[in-house]
Amino acid sequence: LVNQGLILGEDGQKMSKSLGNVVSPDEVVDQYGADSLRLYEMFMGPLTQVKPWQMKGVEGVSRFLAKVWRVAMTQTDNDGWKISGKITDDTPTDKSLLKVTHETIKKVTEDIEKMSFNTAISQMMICTNAFTKADKIPAVLLRDFLKCLNPFAPHITEEIHQHLSEACPSAKCSTGRILSDRGWPSYKEEFLVESEVTVVIQVNGKLRSKLTVAKDISKEDMEALALSDENVKQFTDGNTIRKVIVVPGKLVNIVAI
């Protein structure tokens, strides 16, 4: 048995007609839509905790759903909508997008089982930000993301999926015409492994640059990259390099006099 925490009014008190702090779900749906209401209720915090209602929170969740829409859709000349040109039917190759999508599948899958809905939504927000910054988004990754979001926001995800199925044949669902008929996506551990790390480059103990390199890069290669970095050369040119200390996967410190 899981007891859901009480939702208080915006004044922090128990909702009551006499206090005038009751929130009508119908009014929220009329203004923000049913998906925003559903999503906000699950995003407010841990399911079992007492939580105050905040209309600003509903607005924030509504903006998130609008962001999801803009990731997938673009407006046409006649004020209609179609799938964005960023969405491709290509096989995913971008390691960062593969990683964040499979992290999202894993996180949402596990959090739904634990009824940790708020943290599942937080991860989907991270994934949406990654999609927003990407130049191209493989349809298969977008479809998996929409499936994760579907239990929380079924209306917007089904509409996007319908457009996606028409625009990208490989993204059509194989077990039904609607998204909720699809099987739940599975994540692959190979895409969750960090293949790159950010290494700090110091000159005489002071931060001068940062480099993103392969996780298994050798000390010799890391030293060579650090010494050839343009930001680093500003502080080493004309000086004698006495020592280079390399801590694999973490930092390079160049001692130059």
BELDAHU-V91129 format. One record per run of one state. SS is the DSSP state (H for helix, E for strand, L for the rest). FROM is the first residue (numbers start at 0). LEN is the number of residues. If there is no record, write none. Layout:
ss from len
SS FROM LEN
SS FROM LEN
//
This chain:
ss from len
L 0 6
E 6 2
L 8 5
E 13 1
L 14 10
H 24 8
L 32 1
H 33 10
L 43 7
E 50 2
L 52 2
H 54 18
E 72 3
L 75 5
E 80 3
L 83 3
E 86 2
L 88 6
H 94 20
L 114 2
H 116 17
L 133 3
E 136 2
H 138 12
L 150 3
H 153 14
L 167 1
H 168 3
L 171 7
H 178 3
L 181 7
H 188 3
L 191 4
E 195 8
L 203 2
E 205 9
L 214 4
H 218 10
L 228 1
H 229 7
L 236 4
E 240 7
L 247 3
E 250 6
L 256 1
//
